[in-house]
Amino acid sequence: VNQSLLRYWENEFDILKPKKNGKGDRFFRPEDVKNLKLIHHLLRQRKYTIEGAKEFLKSNKTAAQKFEMIRSLQKLKSFLLELKASL
């Protein structure tokens, strides 16, 4: 993702709060990276608008947990497909 897009998302979504040093460089914590992945998933894969993604995140406090579960299941699926192909 472009740096400018990250800065835009930081301004639009309240859940993104990276630490900044004196020069203004951003340091994303693991929690911020998870939130970025969730926002990317909502906007790019599920085709939400910015406003729709904001509403989804406000109304679904467990959205991050569901997203992590989906990601782990996708990893498991790809592993099983690779295993099947090697047989």
N, C-alpha and C positions, 0 to 999 in steps of 0.2 A: 504494500500500500504506500502511496506517495506521502511524503512528509506533510505536504500541504493538506492532504485529506485527513491525516491524523490531527493536525491543528484544528481543522474545521470540526471534526467530530468532538474534539476536546471542548470546543465552544458550545456545541449543540447538546451534548449529553452530560448531565450532571454526575454520572457515575464515574467518569474519567477525570482523575485528579493526579496527574503525574507530578513528582517532585521536580523542582527546578533549582538549578544552582545560580550563582551570582550572574553568570553570563546569559542565563535564560535557557540553557540546555535542559531538555526534558529527560528524566529518568523514570521509566515505567516499571512499576513493581509487578510481581507476578499476578496480583489481583487486577491491575490495569490491563495486562496482556490478555487475561481471560475475558475481561469486559470488552476489549477490542475485538477479540475473536467472536464474541456473541453478537456485537453490533455488526460486524462484517457478515456474519451468517444471516442475520435478519435482513440486512439491506441488499446483499448481493445474491444470496441463494433463495431466500423466501420472498424477495421482491417487495419488502415493506418500504414505505416512504419514510422520510426522516420523522415526520410527525407520528406516523403509525408505529414506528419502532420505539419512539419515546413513550407512547401510550402503552405499548406492550410491556415495556420494562417497568412502568409505573404500576400497572395492574397485575403483573405476574412477578411477585417477589422471588419465586423459586425458578425463574426462567434460566438462571445461570446453572442451576443444578440439572435441570432438564437438558440443557444444551450439552453439558459435560457427559451426561448419560448417552445422548445421541452420538457424540463424538467417539466415546469408547465402544459403542456398538458398531459404528462404522469401521473402526480399526479392527475389531474382531471379525467383521464380515470380510474385509479385505484380506486378513490373514487366512481365513478359512478358504477363500477363493484361490489364494496362492497355493495353499496346501492341496486343494482339489486339482489344480492344474499340474502340480508336480507328481501326482499319482499316475 
